[in-house]
Amino acid sequence: MKAIVLQRSLDSKIQFVTLPKPVCQTNEVLIRIKAAALNHRDEWCRKGLYPNIQDGIVLGSDGAGIVEEVGAAVDPKLIGQEVMLNPALHWGDNEKAQGKNFEIIGMPRNGTFAEYVAVPADRVFPKPSHLSWEEAAALPLAGLTAYRAVAVQGKLKAGEQVLITGIGGGVAQFAAQFVLALGAKLFVSSSSGEKRAAALALGASEAFDYGVDNWSAAALESSGGMDLIVDGASGDTLSQLMNIAKPGGRLVFYGATRGNPPQLEARKLFWNQLQLIGTTMGTDQDFAEMLALVDRLQLKPRIDAVFPLNEAALALDRMKEGIQFGKIVLIP
Ligand SMILES: NC(=O)c1ccc[n+]([C@@H]2O[C@H](COP(=O)([O-])OP(=O)(O)OC[C@H]3O[C@@H](n4cnc5c(N)ncnc54)[C@H](OP(=O)(O)O)[C@@H]3O)[C@@H](O)[C@H]2O)c1
């Protein structure tokens, strides 16, 4: 089968190769991939900034396709089913945080940037019928992360004011949709005028340009402050986000695209009774709740661009530059 593996000795850090078709283990299903989606994690692997990375592993956490074979312990009725997969493995017993065996499909185990992937049978779910292959592939990792950030860790209530930062990001676009779906008032930030205009058209009340000096003061003044802020950038915008939070506000972080914050204003944190909350992907229950919400409201992932598998390097470069609005998809 054709596949994209990590190969850090090459300039592009990845290689388009031919590998043997995976063998389905007892509790696994073999999926013929119809579409796979990028996540920033794939780029962190290219940069060598992800733990336990190995050259030769097939990248890609998200995918959707058709079950072609099942292992001896799996119901053969699954063969021929249209499915998408939950890339989170072995969360463990504690709802509050994943255990030490937690793993994500696509490193260190082989992922979805290939014609086939073998995954445990309990990781596959029927493809929502209102989604295309590209949309179904785009949903799982970012949808799960966004749902937990907004609804579980963020404990969003209807009527609250919520800022989703960097609306062009894969997770951010789902978070924005979930905020509106749950009856809250949506605010977004983006470096791009085009993305800000699109977010307003989709229902955001205001869209801020985080590239402008002191944007947070203007945002606080016009909005009156945020009950909840969901951010995947961290870096030097963290202190600005703390300015926009209402007293008692919650700031939920799922990523650090811009690195660590250079400073943390402890006085602002304790005096304003702010809560800084971390979040990562989600439990199986979070995944089920996210799917139910997507299904009930017929929500659709925003697809930024679709590339053939052999152009994965171009697709990853697009994500590295941050020019996308929504999810980038590969078709094997
Ligand atoms: N913890 C988890 O489970 C988890 C899951 C998924 C992702 N992540 C992490 O979360 C981050 C985002 O992931 P993603 O896949 O959604 O990434 P992505 O699609 O690559 O997001 C890139 C976006 O980040 C925004 N951005 C860049 N600098 C910013 C800043 N200073 N302030 C606000 N926004 C900024 C830009 O938005 P604009 O173009 O609109 O300016 C850009 O489009 C990555 O670091 C990723 O590793 C973590």
The ligand as an SDF file (V2000), in Angstrom:
LIG
                    3D

 48 52  0  0  0  0  0  0  0  0999 V2000
   -4.0520   18.9670   23.6490 N   0  0  0  0  0  0  0  0  0  0  0  0
   -4.6230   18.3610   22.6170 C   0  0  0  0  0  0  0  0  0  0  0  0
   -5.2800   17.3270   22.7390 O   0  0  0  0  0  0  0  0  0  0  0  0
   -4.4780   18.9830   21.2700 C   0  0  0  0  0  0  0  0  0  0  0  0
   -5.2960   18.5500   20.2270 C   0  0  0  0  0  0  0  0  0  0  0  0
   -5.1970   19.1900   18.9920 C   0  0  0  0  0  0  0  0  0  0  0  0
   -4.2660   20.2000   18.8440 C   0  0  0  0  0  0  0  0  0  0  0  0
   -3.4480   20.5530   19.8620 N   0  0  0  0  0  0  0  0  0  0  0  0
   -2.4780   21.6490   19.7150 C   0  0  0  0  0  0  0  0  0  0  0  0
   -3.2330   22.8500   19.5680 O   0  0  0  0  0  0  0  0  0  0  0  0
   -2.5740   23.7360   18.6480 C   0  0  0  0  0  0  0  0  0  0  0  0
   -3.5300   24.0790   17.5220 C   0  0  0  0  0  0  0  0  0  0  0  0
   -3.8410   22.8800   16.8580 O   0  0  0  0  0  0  0  0  0  0  0  0
   -4.6780   22.8310   15.5280 P   0  0  0  0  0  0  0  0  0  0  0  0
   -4.5710   21.4930   14.9050 O   0  0  0  0  0  0  0  0  0  0  0  0
   -6.0270   23.3790   15.7780 O   0  0  0  0  0  0  0  0  0  0  0  0
   -3.7120   23.8080   14.7670 O   0  0  0  0  0  0  0  0  0  0  0  0
   -3.7280   24.5450   13.4730 P   0  0  0  0  0  0  0  0  0  0  0  0
   -4.9430   24.1230   12.7480 O   0  0  0  0  0  0  0  0  0  0  0  0
   -2.4120   24.3620   12.8680 O   0  0  0  0  0  0  0  0  0  0  0  0
   -3.9010   26.0670   14.0420 O   0  0  0  0  0  0  0  0  0  0  0  0
   -3.1480   27.0890   13.5620 C   0  0  0  0  0  0  0  0  0  0  0  0
   -3.8360   28.3960   13.9060 C   0  0  0  0  0  0  0  0  0  0  0  0
   -3.3190   28.8940   15.1140 O   0  0  0  0  0  0  0  0  0  0  0  0
   -3.6670   30.2570   15.1700 C   0  0  0  0  0  0  0  0  0  0  0  0
   -2.6680   31.0500   15.8790 N   0  0  0  0  0  0  0  0  0  0  0  0
   -1.3680   31.1610   15.6110 C   0  0  0  0  0  0  0  0  0  0  0  0
   -0.8020   32.0550   16.4580 N   0  0  0  0  0  0  0  0  0  0  0  0
   -1.7740   32.5030   17.2780 C   0  0  0  0  0  0  0  0  0  0  0  0
   -1.8290   33.4220   18.3600 C   0  0  0  0  0  0  0  0  0  0  0  0
   -0.7540   34.0770   18.7940 N   0  0  0  0  0  0  0  0  0  0  0  0
   -3.0270   33.6250   18.9810 N   0  0  0  0  0  0  0  0  0  0  0  0
   -4.1220   32.9670   18.5650 C   0  0  0  0  0  0  0  0  0  0  0  0
   -4.1290   32.0850   17.5410 N   0  0  0  0  0  0  0  0  0  0  0  0
   -2.9650   31.8510   16.9220 C   0  0  0  0  0  0  0  0  0  0  0  0
   -3.7860   30.7420   13.7210 C   0  0  0  0  0  0  0  0  0  0  0  0
   -5.1170   31.2310   13.5720 O   0  0  0  0  0  0  0  0  0  0  0  0
   -5.4820   32.4570   12.5850 P   0  0  0  0  0  0  0  0  0  0  0  0
   -5.0130   32.0300   11.2320 O   0  0  0  0  0  0  0  0  0  0  0  0
   -6.9540   32.5630   12.6910 O   0  0  0  0  0  0  0  0  0  0  0  0
   -4.7550   33.6690   13.0940 O   0  0  0  0  0  0  0  0  0  0  0  0
   -3.5620   29.4710   12.8980 C   0  0  0  0  0  0  0  0  0  0  0  0
   -4.4420   29.3580   11.8160 O   0  0  0  0  0  0  0  0  0  0  0  0
   -1.3250   23.0030   18.1890 C   0  0  0  0  0  0  0  0  0  0  0  0
   -0.2370   23.4490   18.9560 O   0  0  0  0  0  0  0  0  0  0  0  0
   -1.6240   21.5460   18.4780 C   0  0  0  0  0  0  0  0  0  0  0  0
   -0.4670   20.7880   18.6850 O   0  0  0  0  0  0  0  0  0  0  0  0
   -3.5450   19.9710   21.0770 C   0  0  0  0  0  0  0  0  0  0  0  0
  1  2  1  0
  2  3  2  0
  2  4  1  0
  4  5  1  0
  4 48  2  0
  5  6  2  0
  6  7  1  0
  7  8  2  0
  8  9  1  0
  8 48  1  0
  9 10  1  0
  9 46  1  0
 10 11  1  0
 11 12  1  0
 11 44  1  0
 12 13  1  0
 13 14  1  0
 14 15  2  0
 14 16  1  0
 14 17  1  0
 17 18  1  0
 18 19  2  0
 18 20  1  0
 18 21  1  0
 21 22  1  0
 22 23  1  0
 23 24  1  0
 23 42  1  0
 24 25  1  0
 25 26  1  0
 25 36  1  0
 26 27  1  0
 26 35  1  0
 27 28  2  0
 28 29  1  0
 29 30  1  0
 29 35  2  0
 30 31  1  0
 30 32  2  0
 32 33  1  0
 33 34  2  0
 34 35  1  0
 36 37  1  0
 36 42  1  0
 37 38  1  0
 38 39  2  0
 38 40  1  0
 38 41  1  0
 42 43  1  0
 44 45  1  0
 44 46  1  0
 46 47  1  0
M  CHG  2   8   1  16  -1
M  END
$$$$
